[in-house]
Amino acid sequence: MLYGKVIPLNVRNLLNKLSEENKLYAEEYLYILDNAEKPDIDHLFFLARQARDKVYGPNVFMRGLVEFSNYCQQDCMYCGIRMSNDDADRYRLDIDSIISCCKTGRLLGYKTFVLQGGEDPSITDDWLLDLVKSIKFEIPDCAITLSVGERPYESYKALYEAGADRYLLRHETANEALYNKLHPNMTFKNRMECLNSLKEIGFQVGAGFMTGLPGQVNKDYVKDLMFLEQFNPHMVGIGPFIPHGDTPLKNALSKGIDITLVLVALTRLILPDALIPATTALGSADPKGREKGLLAGANVVMPNITPTENKEKYLLYEGKICTGDEASHCRGCIQRRIESTGMKVDMSIGHHKTVL
């Protein structure tokens, strides 16, 4: 035992304790992950929905996702747009095209736009600043979430001052050795420094991690949960590993979404105020994955409003859903899926509870 604490050998008791206190000892998380059976998991999901609804009600916040560049200077072992993938069909949207996507999204009701791209060396600070300011000028009542990887402190600060509201930078795994193994030429230390910089500057910050990575075990997930407990991000994205045929992990097996759902629910109990997406990866790994994510405590979805001709080129993993759908079709489809869970669509900006 890590802390010399006697563990009550009852998963239900530990889940109730987590629901009340929003934290556990490391070995208590591990006991849950090692021993939870279906009735325990059903109870976990119930507690997670209860915690979410107490803060946000039965509302699912919608974000319009624009994947604007699949160029990347990094070589992450699991990623289909990694630098070394010579078979990737590369593209980069210009500022006018991105603004056009956002305007289309605004007509569909979106008020938050998630601008995501690989770590494209051609995307300079000046270009990003121009993009953020232009969107805010054209659509004054929107929020902008950026997801463009690791950048210097000064870059993050300038983007925040230009009007960007949120920043997504998943930590991917809190196991430092595993992180460094999966991310050549990157370091866990720098990832943590970037996350801390973003929070210090004032962004609503999104962390998060993958599940089912080769070599990943329950003790690794405990590290993820303890990190989330300590870092207290505003947003947490958790998605299953899905292999891509043009990566070194192409022969690794996908382990499904069951462990992802459990970790979504545990995260909800740790961070009741968090904005937690039912990710596209969940929907790609399971036909009802996004619905199951909502029923496990998630409260955000991010339909893709990237131009249809580019969607199929932004393939971080294989089997990605909705790559052939128009933005308007995605909008209607996801609303029906949300309502099938008994929840309702919320098209407001949907800031974290602590943001006025």
Secondary structure, DSSP 8 states (H G I E B T S, - for coil): --S-----S-HHHHHHHHHHHS---HHHHHHHHHH--HHHHHHHHHHHHHHHHHHH-SEEEE-EEEEEE---S---TT-TT-TT-TT----B--HHHHHHHHHHHHHTT--EEEEEE---TT--HHHHHHHHHHHHHH-TT-EEEEE-----HHHHHHHHHHT--EEE---B-S-HHHHHHHSTT--HHHHHHHHHHHHHHT-EEEEEEEES-TT--HHHHHHHHHHHHHH--SEEEEEE----TTSTTTTS----SHHHHHHHHHHHHH-TT-B-B--HHHHHHSTTHHHHHHHTT--EE--B-S-HHHHTT--SSTT-TTTT--HHHHHHHHHHHHHHTT-EEE-S----TT--
